[in-house]
Amino acid sequence: MKRQKYSNGGLHVKKDWAGIGSIEGSAQGNQNYTSGSVTAVKQIGGATVSANMFKDSKGNTGSSYSLGKQLPKNKSINAYSNKGGFGGSVSKTFKKTGINLKVGVNKDASGQLRASMSLQKSL
């Protein structure tokens, strides 16, 4: 289904292909500033791969890439790369308790390595 959304001088268009992926584009601006982005998402072997590109009238550009996969036994794995660095995470949801445990690591643009861990429980 093709969708167009107009607001504040912007345009948003998305095209989905059932079970395969989608492509989405947006552009917005006024007399002082314009920007646009394109995102493509594809399903490959049970994994979701996405790529995004951005550009604005001030010369800023960016691109990012990500990969995510839902694994058996309520586990998932994600990885990303962008201008600010790269990283990944693994998460597991424990059905009996409703607790979600997530462990991640990333390296920022300056080369600093960071690790994180989060524990979530729905109320």
N, C-alpha and C positions, 0 to 999 in steps of 0.2 A: 504494500500500500504506500502510495506517495503522499507525503505530508508536507505542507508548506505553512510556515508560521511567520507572520509579519508583526514586528513590534519595534518601536523606537528606531526606525530606519534599518532594521535588520531582516534577514531572510534565513530560514532554517529549512533544510530539505533532507529527508531520510528515505532510503530505499532498502527494504528488507527482502531477503530471499530465504524462505522458510527452511530451517534446518541447515543452511549453508553459511549465512553471514549477512552483513549489512554495510552500507556506505552512507556516511552522513557529512553534510557540509553546512557551514554557516558563514555568513558575512554580515557585518554591521558597521555603522559609522555615521559620521556627520561631517560638516565642513572642516573640522579640526583633526579628526582621527578616524581611521578605518582599520578594520582587522578582519581576518578570515581564518577558518580552520577546516580541515578535512580529516575524518576519522574512518578507517576501514576496520571491520571486525570479521573474522572468519573462524568457522568451526573446523578443526582438523583432528580427526581421530579422538574425539572426546575432549580435546583441549580448545581453549578459546585464545586466539592470537589477535592482537590489535596493534594498529599503527596510527599515529596522529601527527599532523603537520600544522604549524601555525605561522602566520606572518602578519605584521601590521605596518602602518604607514610611517612609523618611526624607525623602521629598519630592524626591528626585533623579529627573530625567527626562532623556531623551536621544533623539535621532533621528539616523539617518545614511542616506545615499543613495549608491549607487555605480553606475557604468556601465563595462562592460568589453567589448571586442570583439577577437576573434582576426582578424588581417589576413593576407593572402597573404604568402608568402615568410618564414614563421616570425616575424612581427611581431605585437605586441599593443599595445593602447592601453587605459588605465584612467583613470577620473576619480572623485573622491569629494567629498562634502560632509558635514560633521558639526558638532557644537557647537564643536569645537576648530579648525575652519577648513575649507579646501578645497584640492584639488590634483589633480595628474594625473601620469601617467608613460607612457612609451613604451619598449618593450623589443624586442630582436631577438636571436634565437638563431642562431648561425652553425653549421650542421650539420657541416661538415667538421672544425671544431676543438672543437665542443661548448661553445663560450663563449657566455654570455648577457650582453648589455650592456643596462643599464637606466638611463634618464635621467628624472629627475622634478623637479617644482617644486611647492611648496605655500605657502600663506599661513596662518599660525596665527591664533588668535582675537585676538591683540594687534595684528595687521596686519603682522607681520614676514614678509617673503618669503624663502624658502629654496630652494636647488637642491641636488640630489644626483645622484650617478652611482655605479653599482656594476658590477662585472665579476665574473662567476662562471664557474668551470670545474669540472665534475664530475671526481672522482678515479677 
